[in-house]
Amino acid sequence: MHQETPHEGRKVVRQRGLYYEEFEVGTVYEHAPGRTVTETDNVLFTTVTMNTQSLHLDAAWAARQPYGQRLVNSMFTLATLVGASVAQLTQGTIVANLGFEEVVFPHPLFHGDTMYSSSEILGKRPSSSRPGQGIVRVKHTARNQDGAVVAECTRSVLVWRRDAAPQ
């Protein structure tokens, strides 16, 4: 049975990430848009994840600490960093997130800062245990509006090969 679609007869482009074959080692992807982090983002993420750290929640206490103000929760920073890459790299082509290594936060992120993210493809290999899939190693980097690196991590992700991906 033929199902009519509203796009019949026209070229359709669906946003997706990259298949295994499309990743090239050494390529750097700059992700857009940047993300300005608000106080609401930080407080909501911190409380939803049950992190009671005063450094994120208590302005008076944080004012007496070395940075003189609340810091954005580093797990929010990490999640936003990886999330910024999804549309360009793994949307609809990911099988699973395999793990993180070398996660660092060399400079704090504050309320009102804007994160700009990029990803470099470090390596890739076909999966030895999962035919039709491959493992890609990616280094994600986030910088603030002044160019200071606020987070870096290396992530391994399992992605589909084009000819094996479900439709």
MOTA-V326301 format. One record per pair of residues at least 24 apart in sequence whose ideal C-beta (glycine too) atoms are under 6 Angstrom apart, sorted by sequence separation. I is the first residue (numbers start at 1). GAP is how many residues later the second one is. D is the distance in Angstrom with one decimal. If there is no record, write none. Layout:
BEGIN
I,GAP,D  I,GAP,D
END
This chain:
BEGIN
117,25,5.0  133,25,5.5  134,25,5.9  46,27,4.8  115,27,4.8  116,27,5.1  133,27,5.9  45,28,5.6  132,29,5.2  42,30,4.9  42,31,5.8  45,31,4.3  74,31,5.0  113,31,4.7  114,31,4.5  77,32,5.3  132,32,2.7  84,33,3.9  85,34,4.8  37,35,5.4  81,36,5.4  71,37,4.8  72,37,4.1  95,38,5.5  67,41,5.7  107,41,4.4  109,41,4.6  106,43,5.3  107,43,5.1  35,45,5.7  105,46,5.3  104,48,5.2  103,50,4.3  102,52,4.7  31,53,4.3  100,53,5.3  101,53,5.0  31,54,5.6  100,55,5.3  31,57,5.8  99,57,5.3  82,58,6.0  98,58,4.1  29,59,5.4  81,59,5.1  97,60,5.7  98,60,5.6  81,61,4.4  96,62,4.6  95,63,4.2  94,65,5.7  93,66,5.1  93,67,5.3  81,70,5.1  18,71,5.8  17,72,4.9  39,72,4.6  17,73,4.0  78,73,6.0  17,74,4.3  19,74,5.5  77,74,4.8  16,75,5.4  16,76,4.5  17,76,4.1  37,76,5.7  36,78,4.4  34,80,4.7  35,80,4.9  34,82,4.6  31,86,4.6  30,88,4.8  28,90,5.7  29,90,4.8  28,92,4.7  27,94,5.1  25,96,5.3  23,98,5.2  25,98,5.8  23,101,5.3  23,113,5.1  20,114,3.6  20,139,5.1  19,141,5.9  20,141,4.6  21,141,5.6  19,143,4.0
END
